Amino acid sequence: MLEMDLERFVAEHSSATSLGLYGSSDPARGLAALDAAARAVGGIPHPDEPNHSLPNWCTAVMREGVPVFHLDMQDNRDYAGRVARILLDSIAAAGADGRLEPYRWPDPGYEADHRAGIFEGERTNLDGRGLLPGFPDGFPVPDDAEPVLAQRLPDGGEHVAWRRDGAPLADYPQRLRAFGCELGPASAGNHTEALGMARLALWRDGAGGTLSLYREPRWPGHPPTRWYASVVWRPTADRPPETVDGPPGGWPGPPEFDAAAARRLAASLVPAEHADGVAMLLAFGEANGVLEPVMRSVGRGPAALTHLAAHAAPFVRPLADRQRAAIRDVSIVLTANWAVAGTTHHVKPPTVAVDADGFRYEATARGRFLTVLDPAGTEVAETVLSILEPARFLQNLLRDLRAGRRPDPGLLARLLADLDPDRVAAATGACWLIPAAAH
């Protein structure tokens, strides 16, 4: 690739760059060149956190005889030119030949579904059986389900997930018992509330792991329709001290995710001092699930703001004045904190003003809205955008929280700094009233 084409490709795939050095007469030399490039890119400091490196992940590996460079630098597209120059210079310095092109991934044997991902691991391909090599011969797969993920886990385990649309895979444990697996109780960890998960221990002839049964993450107004089963298999495993026939009684439970469930999930993921803040973020996510479709429905153009105020009024106007003010106040703090400490979806620092009651608001936005809307419509539009904007730049964090993944404690502390506890409580309660109004 020409340097300008390489820069464009890296910019367009900044969170998932994969480049192969094809046609190299000495693949080992080519791999050494890409490894040197990976180390150089890994040495670039992050623009927001200089003590950390720019990429989340950067490595060079040999895949089926092709040296491959992998990079995830999230949304830092401004560094694409620098990355391209490092790659080309490293290849030239090593005297490696070949063509650096987008890596052509082999057919993995499944169409990946990111909602099945409940473990961190390297995605890989299924074998001819539709499994991974460590699984025993004859291992059963779920009926009426399709494979959607295969991974190698850092501890050496192998993970395969299947999906069925329309109904839980509650019958799959019996298939495994018929194969000779013993099933025992196992903790589902932090995923239980977020994914309606049941997890069982598996054991057979000294090997085994876990079976997880779960559903897609819930979004307000969208009942779950996709259900998953996944197996982690390891060459050695402990035999369960007791056996069970299937998932815990009552699984799957009702798919509701309410304020109490969000609070329990937050308490399971973060220290106590941050639990209220995380519960508030989850509430913002629930309110966003109602308001974002409203925002999309009004379109663009001069009349969009007027339409937004009218269409969102049924969800926002029933809130008390103090609740709307609290939403705007905490949104200002979250946005200001993210502008300084955020790692993705960079935002501009807000223009902060304070009203007569001591609540903060975005002065520039309010002034602009008042040129189009009356005060009541302005308050609706302000409140809606005060929910939508944090949900936009926090989408990765919200996704991880819903999946039961612990957030980075340093980032979380910076994000939640300077929030008033009473206003956090008021904003949390207000956000939960919005999905309630949608039903």
N, C-alpha and C positions, 0 to 999 in steps of 0.2 A: 504494500500500500504506500502511496505517496504520503508525505508527512501531513499535508492538509486533510487528506482522507482519513488518516489515522487519528488525527486530532478530532475530526468530526465524529468518528465512530466512538471514541472514548467519551466525548461529551454527551452523545446520545444514549450511552449505556454506562453512565458513571457509577451506578450502583451494581452493575453486573457485567463488567468487561471481561470477555474471554477471547484471547487471541492465540492462534496456533502458528508456529513457525513450520510451514509446510515445505517439503522438497529439500530439506537440509541434508547435505551429504554426511554430516557428522552431528546427529541429534544430541549427543552428550555435550558437545560444544555449544550447540544452540540452547540447551537447557541451562548451561552455566551462564550464558549471556542473559537469558530471561531471569534467572535467579539473581544476578547482579542488579538488573533493573528493578526487581521486586524489592531488594534491600534498599536501593536508592529511593524509590517511591515511599517505602515505609519510613524513611528518615525525614520526610517532609513534615514539618510540624502542622498540627491542625490550626486553622485560622482562629477558632474560638477558644481552643484549649491548647496553648503552645506546649504544654508538658506532655501532650499526647500526639501520636502520629496522625497524619491526614487520613489514611485509609482505615476502615473497619477491618479489612482483610485484604492481603496482597501476598500472592505466592506464585511460584512456578513449579509445575509438575510435568511428568512425562505421562501422556495418555496414549496408549496403543502406538507407541513409537513416535508420537508428535509432541515436541516441547510446547507447553501451554502456559500462558500468563493469565492469571486471574486477579481481578481488582474490584473491590467495592469501596468507593469513596463517597457513597451516598449522593448528595446533590451538589457536590463541590465541582461543578462543571468548569469553573474558571481555571482549574488546574489541568485540563485536558491537554493543552499545548505543551505544558511542562512534562507531563507523563509521556506524550508521544516522543518528545526529544530525548528523554532518558532511554526509552526503549530502543530507538534507532541508534543512539550513541553506544549503548551497551552491546548491541549486535555487531556494530562496526568494530568496536574495541576488541571484541573476542574473536574477530575474523570469521564469524559464523555466516553461512550462506542460507538461502531459503527465502520463502515469501511469508511475511507476517500478514495474516489474514484473520477475519473473524473465525473463531473455532467452530467447526462443524460437529455438533454433538451427535453421537450415534443414537439410534432409536432406543430409548430406555425401556420400552415394553409397556409404557403406561403414559397417560396424559396427566401431568402433575396437577394436584389440587393443593394450594398452599394452606387451605383450611385444615388439612389433615396433619399439618406439622405441629406436633406437640413435644418434639425433642430436637435439640441442636445436633446436627450431624451433617456429613457429606452426602449429598444426593448421589445415587449410583443407579446402575441398570439392573433390571430383573434378569434372571437366567431363563433357560428354555422352559422351565417348569412354572414360571411366573413367581418365583421365590428368589431368595439369595442363597449363595453356596452353603452357608452354615446350617440352613434348615434341613431337617432329616427328610429322606425320601418318603413320599406319600403324605407329607404334611398337608392337611386339608385347608382349602381356602373357603371363604364364606360363599354361600349360595346367593345368586342374584345380586352380586356385588362386583365392582370393577377395581383393579389396583390403581391407586392414585399417588403412591409415594414409596420410594425405597431409599434407605439411608444406611450408611456405616456410622455408628456412633463412636464418640471418642474413647469409650471404655472397651471397645472391641465388639460390642453387640451389633446385631443386624436388625433393622426395623423395616417392616412392610406394613402399609396401611391400605385398606379397601374402603370403598364408599358404596352405600345403597341409598337410592333416592326414594323417599316416601315412608320408610319404616325402619325402626331400629334393628340392629343385628343381634337381638337378644337370643337368637337360636344358635349362634356360632359357638358358644361354650360347649354345647352338647356335642357338636362335631368334633371338637378337640378332645373331649372325654372319650368319645368312641375311638379316637386314634390312639388312646393310651395315655393322654396327658392327665396328670393330677392338677386340680385347680384349688388354689387356696386364697385366703384373704390377702390383700395388699393395699397399701395406702395409695390413693390417687393424688396425694400431695395437694398443691394449690389449685388444681384444675377443676375440682368438683363443682364449685358454684358456677364457674365461667362456662363450662362445656357440658354440664350435666353428666359427668364422667363416672363410670364404674371401672375399677381396675382390679384384676385378679392375678395372682401368681400362677405360673405354669411350670410344670416339671415333668420330665420323662427321661428315664435312663441316665440320670446324672446331668442332663442338660436342661435348659429352659430359660425362663425370663418372665415376661408379663404380657397379659392381654388387657388392652384398654378399649372400652366401648364408650363412645361419645357422640356428640352432635356438633353441627357447625356452630360457631359463635353466634349468639343471638343479637339481632338488631331490632329496635323498637318497631312494632307494626309488621314484623316479618316472622311468622312462626317457623321453626326449623323444619326443613324438608330433607336435608342431607344428613345421613347418619354414617358413622365410621366405626370400623374395628381395626385395631393395629396390634401387631405382635412384635415384641422385642425378644430375640433369641440369642442365647450365649452358649458356648460349648460346655460350660460348667455352671451349675446353679444349685442352690440349696433346696432341699425338698421341703414343701410347706409343712408346718407342724400340724395343721389340720386341713381338711378338704371341704370344699363347698360344691354345690351342684351348678351354680350359675351366678349371675349378677346379684347384688344385694336386693332384698325384697323392696318392692316399690320402684325399682329402676325400670325405665326412665321416669323420673318424677315430672311434675308440671314444669314447663319450660319458662316460667315467669322469672324475671330478674328484677327485683324491686329494690327499694332503698335499703332494706335490712340485709338482703343478700349482697348488695354492693358493699355495705359496711363490713360484713363478715369477710368478703373476699379481700378488701383493702387491708383488714387487720391481719390476714394470713400472709400477705405479701410484703409488708413494710413495717418498720418500727412504729411503736405506738404514737410517737410524736408526729408521724406523717400520715396516719390512718385517716384522719378527717379530711386532709387535703386530697388524698387519693380517692376517697369516697366521693368527694366533690368532682374530681375529674371524670369519674365514671358517670356521675349524674349529668355532667356536661355532654358526655358522649351520647347518653340516652336522649337528651333534649335535641341534640344535633341530628339524631336519626329521624326525628319528626320534622325539624325545620329545614334541613338541607333539601329534601324534595320540594318543599314550598319555594325555596330560593331558586331551584332549577326551573320550576314551572313558570316563573314570571318572566323568564327570558332576559334580554338585554335591551338597551335603548333608553330614551328619555323617560318613558313611563314606567320603567322597571321598578324604581323605588316606590312609586305610588302603589303599584300592584303588590309589592312585597308587604307594605304596611297594611293593605287591605286583607290579603290572604293570611297573613300571620296573626292578625288581630285576635281571632278566636282563641289562639293558644297563649298569647302574651298579655292581653288586657285583663283577664281574670286575676292575674298576679297582683299582689299588693304593691303599692308604690315602693315600699322599702325593699321588697323582694327584687323588683326590677333594678333598683339602684344597687343592690348588693351584687347582682349578676354583672352589671357594668363595672363595678368597683374591682371585683376579683379578676375580671377579664383584663382590665388595665394592668393589674399587677402581674398576672401570668404573661401577658404580652411583653411588658417591660423586662421581666426576668428572662424570658426566652430570647429577646433581642440581644441580651448580654451572654447568656449561657447556652443557648440552643445549639444543637449539633446538626439539625436538618431544617429545611423549610425556613430559611432565614426571614426575619421580619424586621420592619423598621420600628425604632422606639416610638411609642405613642406620644401624642401631645397631650399631656395630663393637665386637667383642670379639676377643681374641687367645687361642689355645689354648696348651697347654704347649710345642708345637713352634714357636710363633711365627707360625702361620697365622691369618689373620683370618677371621671368620665373622659372620653376622648374628645377634646375640644374641636379639633379640625373636622371630624366626622359630624359632630352636632351642628356646627355652623353650616356645613354643606347641606345637611338634611333639611335644616330650617328654611333654606331657599326654595325647597320643593314641597315640603310637607308642613302641615299644621303641627303644633306642639304634641298633640296626642299621637299622630302618625310618626313623628320623629322619635318619640319614646319607644314605640313598637319596633321601628327599624333599628334603633340603637341596640335594643335588647337582643333582637335576633342576631345581629352581626357580632355582638359581644359573646354569643355562644358559638357561632359558626367559625369565627376566626381562631380561637384557641383550639377547637376541634380539628381545624385544618393543620396547624403546625404541630399538634400533639397526636396526629393520627397513628404514627408508629408506636408511641408510648401507649395510647389507648388500646391498640390492637394487642400489644403484649400483655397489658393488664387483663383484658378479656380472656386471653389464652392462659392466664395464670402464671405468667413469667414475672419474676422479680425485676423491678426497674433498677437502673444504675443509681446507687444511693447518693452519690455526689451530685449528679444531674438533678435528681428529685429534690434534694435539699435546696439547690439554687433556684429551682422552678417555684418552690412553695415559700420562699423567703418573703417576709414582710406582709404576709396575709393576715388579716384580722380574723380571729376565730369566730366571732359572732357573725361577721359577714360571710365567712365560709359556710357556716350552718344555714344562714338565710338563703344563700345562693343554691346550696345543695337541695334544700326543700323546694325551692322555686323550680329548679330544673326538673324535679320529679313530677311536678304538677303538669308539665307540658306533655309528656307522653300519656299521662292520665286523661288529659283533655282530648287526646286523639282517639280514644276508645269510645 
